[in-house]
Amino acid sequence: MKHRGRHRRRRRGAALRAALAGTALALTATATIVSASQATVAEDPGALKPLTSTAGTAQLGLREHLVPRRSLDRLASAAGGSVGVADVLQNADHTLREAPDCDSGDRDTLPVTPAADEAYCWDPTDTLTDDWRPASVTTSSDADDDGLWGANRVVLAGWTHSTTSGPAASRGLARIAVVDANDPAHPTYAWVLLTVPSADGSTYRGLTSQISGMAWYENKLLVTTTLGSADALYVYDLNRIQRASVLADAVGRVRGGWSADGFRYAMPAVGWYSFAAGACSGDGAPCPSALSVDRGTSPDSLVLGEWTTAGSDRRARLWRYAFDESPAREGLLATDAAGRVDAVEAYRTGASEIRGVLSYRPPGATGSEWYVGHLPGAMDGHGSLWRQDTDGAHGSRCGSDASHRCWAAGTGSLSYASDTGEVWSVSERMLFSTPLRSIDASLR
């Protein structure tokens, strides 16, 4: 079954690449026109520099905080019980459209080089305004090495609402598109609002956070928090999704039941990780902006990238934490007896405004290669994607002057599906994937 599905995806991928050929040519021409004035924006980030000093790695340490199980159980009981991902998929009421059926403005946000293998635009009802914007993605291939969650192939995409526009009740909220990817020709999705329970489990509030990074491992979903916060990551349990009984703008317990800002589902956090060094800052703890799962390490690990502004003289950090291997701590990070999480590997990079990060160790290699996607500085438009290691960096080039601004517009997070070899990401308007081998072939 899996092999036949892969062959269908390859045939569909070839058809999609042909359909997007005109778009790619148009984008290449655009890159040629604008890249000369923006050549300094996507400079070579150089080789990774190992971060080994105790003072440097200490700033990466986390403390774990778990919501008491009795509070979560009380909340679930009051809301009528919990459901899982499969229940949400059964009620997927939004449709993704394949790239040829999308507006040209949507397609223009896709990578120029390499071209997307599969690409989709969102239901028009979700993109009528720019109040909600996608920025992160993870898949069931991160969650389980067979690529499935139960019987389903699933993609999760994280969206954040503007803090300055749209309905006041929705500003700053975070939601997840739970995508049924079993049939690549007809993907559908449903929305789940991310929430934070009260300490006693009597109600919940909306998570107000910029989820620029997201990683699904086993039954847990980890998401980044607002820049400048001491909280590094929030943790969600995908077996603890709750149905909303009232479709209102409010969030939490309301007259007549439970509301999730008009969405049908809410998911309360089960814990969070905060930096032991305090709030992230220029000279202290990092501000994480990108997450991904690396199943090529032992044990599996969570990979993170730091946000730094373009032109900053401070080099961003890339690092990883190990996942706990205890069945009793499914999907959580490995801690010591005091509940502290230490980084197991860390580097400095010359890349800035990082929005995507992957770590991958090719078969037979002694070290990992890091893929870093970042925004184009103060400019609008396409970002760049680089592969880095301790020897140097390689980036895609496009246009007659070989600009590096070839990746997606509004570069989003990266997620590698080891069972299919695909890298998933999001642009400002599209959800897409491309084989890792195509990315490697484009890097020079």
Solvent accessible surface area in square Angstrom, and as a share of the most:
residue,aa,sasa,rsa
1,M,170,0.76
2,K,95,0.40
3,H,131,0.58
4,R,142,0.52
5,G,9,0.09
6,R,72,0.26
7,H,89,0.40
8,R,127,0.46
9,R,34,0.12
10,R,128,0.47
11,R,157,0.57
12,R,56,0.21
13,G,0,0.00
14,A,52,0.40
15,A,64,0.50
16,L,16,0.08
17,R,110,0.40
18,A,74,0.57
19,A,53,0.41
20,L,7,0.03
21,A,49,0.38
22,G,49,0.47
23,T,21,0.12
24,A,24,0.19
25,L,129,0.64
26,A,56,0.43
27,L,12,0.06
28,T,43,0.25
29,A,54,0.42
30,T,71,0.41
31,A,7,0.06
32,T,44,0.26
33,I,138,0.70
34,V,55,0.32
35,S,2,0.02
36,A,77,0.59
37,S,92,0.59
38,Q,24,0.11
39,A,71,0.55
40,T,102,0.59
41,V,38,0.22
42,A,5,0.04
43,E,110,0.50
44,D,87,0.45
45,P,9,0.06
46,G,27,0.26
47,A,21,0.16
48,L,2,0.01
49,K,109,0.46
50,P,82,0.52
51,L,26,0.13
52,T,118,0.68
53,S,61,0.39
54,T,113,0.66
55,A,78,0.61
56,G,12,0.12
57,T,41,0.24
58,A,47,0.37
59,Q,50,0.22
60,L,0,0.00
61,G,1,0.01
62,L,1,0.00
63,R,108,0.40
64,E,33,0.15
65,H,62,0.28
66,L,87,0.43
67,V,19,0.11
68,P,57,0.36
69,R,176,0.64
70,R,190,0.69
71,S,6,0.04
72,L,12,0.06
73,D,61,0.32
74,R,127,0.46
75,L,0,0.00
76,A,12,0.09
77,S,86,0.55
78,A,43,0.33
79,A,17,0.13
80,G,73,0.70
81,G,31,0.30
82,S,49,0.31
83,V,16,0.09
84,G,16,0.15
85,V,3,0.01
86,A,50,0.38
87,D,48,0.25
88,V,0,0.00
89,L,15,0.07
90,Q,152,0.67
91,N,70,0.36
92,A,25,0.19
93,D,87,0.45
94,H,36,0.16
95,T,67,0.39
96,L,5,0.03
97,R,68,0.25
98,E,50,0.22
99,A,0,0.00
100,P,74,0.46
101,D,99,0.51
102,C,6,0.04
103,D,95,0.49
104,S,68,0.44
105,G,46,0.44
106,D,11,0.06
107,R,49,0.18
108,D,60,0.31
109,T,11,0.06
110,L,5,0.02
111,P,5,0.03
112,V,8,0.05
113,T,38,0.22
114,P,12,0.08
115,A,34,0.27
116,A,1,0.01
117,D,11,0.06
118,E,4,0.02
119,A,1,0.01
120,Y,6,0.02
121,C,2,0.01
122,W,3,0.01
123,D,24,0.12
124,P,65,0.41
125,T,91,0.53
126,D,19,0.10
127,T,27,0.16
128,L,142,0.71
129,T,80,0.46
130,D,81,0.42
131,D,24,0.12
132,W,33,0.11
133,R,92,0.34
134,P,11,0.07
135,A,17,0.13
136,S,0,0.00
137,V,0,0.00
138,T,1,0.00
139,T,5,0.03
140,S,0,0.00
141,S,4,0.03
142,D,4,0.02
143,A,2,0.02
144,D,54,0.28
145,D,93,0.48
146,D,58,0.30
147,G,0,0.00
148,L,44,0.22
149,W,51,0.18
150,G,72,0.69
151,A,89,0.69
152,N,29,0.15
153,R,44,0.16
154,V,0,0.00
155,V,3,0.02
156,L,0,0.00
157,A,0,0.00
158,G,0,0.00
159,W,1,0.00
160,T,22,0.13
161,H,4,0.02
162,S,32,0.20
163,T,88,0.51
164,T,109,0.63
165,S,46,0.29
166,G,28,0.27
167,P,80,0.50
168,A,85,0.66
169,A,54,0.42
170,S,9,0.06
171,R,99,0.36
172,G,5,0.05
173,L,8,0.04
174,A,0,0.00
175,R,8,0.03
176,I,1,0.01
177,A,0,0.00
178,V,2,0.01
179,V,2,0.01
180,D,33,0.17
181,A,14,0.11
182,N,69,0.36
183,D,67,0.35
184,P,23,0.14
185,A,33,0.26
186,H,131,0.58
187,P,4,0.03
188,T,39,0.23
189,Y,0,0.00
190,A,4,0.03
191,W,13,0.04
192,V,1,0.00
193,L,0,0.00
194,L,0,0.00
195,T,0,0.00
196,V,18,0.10
197,P,13,0.08
198,S,34,0.22
199,A,92,0.71
200,D,77,0.40
201,G,0,0.00
202,S,31,0.20
203,T,45,0.26
204,Y,7,0.03
205,R,125,0.46
206,G,8,0.08
207,L,5,0.03
208,T,76,0.44
209,S,5,0.03
210,Q,84,0.37
211,I,1,0.00
212,S,13,0.08
213,G,0,0.00
214,M,1,0.00
215,A,0,0.00
216,W,0,0.00
217,Y,16,0.06
218,E,52,0.23
219,N,13,0.07
220,K,20,0.08
221,L,0,0.00
222,L,1,0.00
223,V,0,0.00
224,T,0,0.00
225,T,12,0.07
226,T,55,0.32
227,L,74,0.37
228,G,47,0.45
229,S,34,0.22
230,A,39,0.30
231,D,40,0.21
232,A,1,0.00
233,L,0,0.00
234,Y,20,0.08
235,V,0,0.00
236,Y,0,0.00
237,D,17,0.09
238,L,2,0.01
239,N,76,0.39
240,R,31,0.11
241,I,0,0.00
242,Q,3,0.01
243,R,121,0.44
244,A,16,0.13
245,S,78,0.50
246,V,37,0.21
247,L,101,0.50
248,A,37,0.29
249,D,94,0.49
250,A,45,0.35
251,V,39,0.22
252,G,1,0.01
253,R,132,0.48
254,V,39,0.23
255,R,231,0.84
256,G,71,0.68
257,G,21,0.20
258,W,12,0.04
259,S,0,0.00
260,A,0,0.00
261,D,14,0.07
262,G,36,0.34
263,F,29,0.12
264,R,130,0.48
265,Y,6,0.02
266,A,0,0.00
267,M,1,0.01
268,P,2,0.01
269,A,1,0.01
270,V,11,0.06
271,G,0,0.00
272,W,80,0.28
273,Y,0,0.00
274,S,14,0.09
275,F,8,0.03
276,A,38,0.29
277,A,59,0.46
278,G,26,0.25
279,A,54,0.42
280,C,11,0.07
281,S,49,0.31
282,G,43,0.41
283,D,126,0.65
284,G,15,0.14
285,A,0,0.00
286,P,0,0.00
287,C,18,0.11
288,P,9,0.06
289,S,3,0.02
290,A,0,0.00
291,L,0,0.00
292,S,2,0.02
293,V,9,0.05
294,D,7,0.03
295,R,67,0.24
296,G,53,0.51
297,T,34,0.20
298,S,111,0.72
299,P,45,0.28
300,D,26,0.13
301,S,1,0.01
302,L,0,0.00
303,V,0,0.00
304,L,1,0.01
305,G,0,0.00
306,E,0,0.00
307,W,46,0.16
308,T,4,0.02
309,T,81,0.47
310,A,47,0.36
311,G,82,0.79
312,S,47,0.30
313,D,149,0.77
314,R,65,0.24
315,R,92,0.34
316,A,0,0.00
317,R,3,0.01
318,L,0,0.00
319,W,0,0.00
320,R,8,0.03
321,Y,0,0.00
322,A,16,0.13
323,F,2,0.01
324,D,27,0.14
325,E,138,0.62
326,S,43,0.28
327,P,129,0.81
328,A,97,0.75
329,R,50,0.18
330,E,72,0.32
331,G,0,0.00
332,L,11,0.06
333,L,0,0.00
334,A,39,0.30
335,T,42,0.24
336,D,73,0.38
337,A,119,0.92
338,A,83,0.65
339,G,19,0.18
340,R,57,0.21
341,V,1,0.01
342,D,77,0.40
343,A,21,0.16
344,V,92,0.53
345,E,56,0.25
346,A,6,0.05
347,Y,30,0.11
348,R,57,0.21
349,T,0,0.00
350,G,35,0.34
351,A,4,0.03
352,S,26,0.17
353,E,21,0.10
354,I,0,0.00
355,R,61,0.22
356,G,0,0.00
357,V,0,0.00
358,L,4,0.02
359,S,9,0.06
360,Y,55,0.21
361,R,110,0.40
362,P,38,0.24
363,P,126,0.79
364,G,85,0.82
365,A,41,0.32
366,T,135,0.79
367,G,34,0.33
368,S,17,0.11
369,E,40,0.18
370,W,1,0.01
371,Y,2,0.01
372,V,0,0.00
373,G,0,0.00
374,H,9,0.04
375,L,33,0.16
376,P,7,0.04
377,G,17,0.17
378,A,108,0.83
379,M,77,0.34
380,D,130,0.68
381,G,30,0.29
382,H,27,0.12
383,G,1,0.01
384,S,2,0.01
385,L,4,0.02
386,W,4,0.02
387,R,46,0.17
388,Q,1,0.00
389,D,44,0.23
390,T,74,0.43
391,D,133,0.69
392,G,18,0.17
393,A,16,0.13
394,H,80,0.36
395,G,0,0.00
396,S,3,0.02
397,R,86,0.31
398,C,8,0.05
399,G,20,0.20
400,S,102,0.66
401,D,70,0.36
402,A,33,0.26
403,S,13,0.09
404,H,29,0.13
405,R,14,0.05
406,C,0,0.00
407,W,2,0.01
408,A,0,0.00
409,A,7,0.05
410,G,20,0.19
411,T,0,0.00
412,G,0,0.00
413,S,0,0.00
414,L,2,0.01
415,S,2,0.01
416,Y,39,0.15
417,A,2,0.01
418,S,61,0.39
419,D,23,0.12
420,T,27,0.16
421,G,17,0.17
422,E,15,0.07
423,V,1,0.01
424,W,22,0.08
425,S,0,0.00
426,V,0,0.00
427,S,0,0.00
428,E,59,0.27
429,R,66,0.24
430,M,0,0.00
431,L,2,0.01
432,F,0,0.00
433,S,0,0.00
434,T,0,0.00
435,P,10,0.06
436,L,10,0.05
437,R,162,0.59
438,S,37,0.24
439,I,2,0.01
440,D,47,0.25
441,A,86,0.66
442,S,14,0.09
443,L,15,0.08
444,R,163,0.59
